[in-house]
Amino acid sequence: MVPAVEIHDLHKQYAGGVVALKGINLTVPVGEFFGLLGPNGAGKTTTIGITTGLVRPSGGFVKVLGYDVVSQYRQSRRRIGLAAQELNFDWFFPIEELMILQAGYYGVPRKVARQRTAHLLELFGLSGKRRVKPRELSGGMKRRFQIARSLVHDPEILILDEPTAGVDVELRRMLWSYLTQLNQEGKTIILTTHYIEEAEKLCDRVAIIDHGRIITEGSPQKLMAGQNGDGLTITIDSWTEQTARALEGYDFNFTDGHIRILIPQPELRLTEIINQLTSAGALVQDVAISHSTLEDVFMELTGHGIDE
């Protein structure tokens, strides 16, 4: 099957010698929810810009459903809906008219455009604002409108560049729900983000990009499984030889009354370990479960945090 997006040896150098991309390779299958995770300035927006035809590559190529984004730009662009990081709509038209105009750029008949617009405004909770101009919307409504407008021509692929940047937690989770529903209905979604939780929650697979290079890629679960963050921290009243013998076979250390045990899927072994400790005479005072995160993966691979 032809992939939704194929990126091969992609380079980009801007005027002045700034190198944004250093030969990245990615393949996004049809129907996947794919995340491009990295800090600001890592090359995420440049990658999206080239894929959508807004930026010219310096080397390599990008294909969208088999169409080259440079030589076959008409075919590739009509298959993509882009919700850019920056709000980029006309502030003086009602949002309903802006969506109908947007559909017209892609050759959608006006009658069909009206039907799609009504459906999308309903889906994104904006029906009551259809005659309102964008400047009169709240910040959260502008974000929702940005995504709704990108879907009006019914593209096979939805690309979202930092869609929840600057929004509150409640709206972020609301947008997550909308995006999950769209993906379940068959849309291929490509998301750029520097929010770790967002990538973990939404994406089937992620690629970590830093300084214009792809560092690693895979499912969040697979990437996190390679870390040593999963485990238990157990607080006990005292340490004895019997306690040490009860933990033979586990990777653990004891410091200041706290036993740190590194173990995958700690929930499954919790009861067993507690029983072994209490049988050895230890009084368990507190238990905390921890898991690896994509932040751990990012720091391990790059040597710095995603916000640095």
ABEGO torsion letter per residue (X at the ends): XBBABBBBGBBBBBBGGBBABAGBBBBBBBGBBBBBBEBBGAGAAAAAAAAAGABBBABEBBBBGGBBAAAAAAAAAAABBBBBABBABBAABBAAAAAAAAAAAAGBBAAAAAAAAAAAAAAAGAAAAAABBAAABBAAAAAAAAAAAAAAAGBABBBBBGAABGBBAAAAAAAAAAAAAAAAAGBBBBBBBABAAAAAAABABBBBBBGGBBABBEBAAAAAAABAABEBBBBBABBBAAAAAAABGBBBBBBGGBBBBBBBGAAAAAAAAAAAAAAAGBBBABBBBBBBBAAAAAAAAAGBBAAX
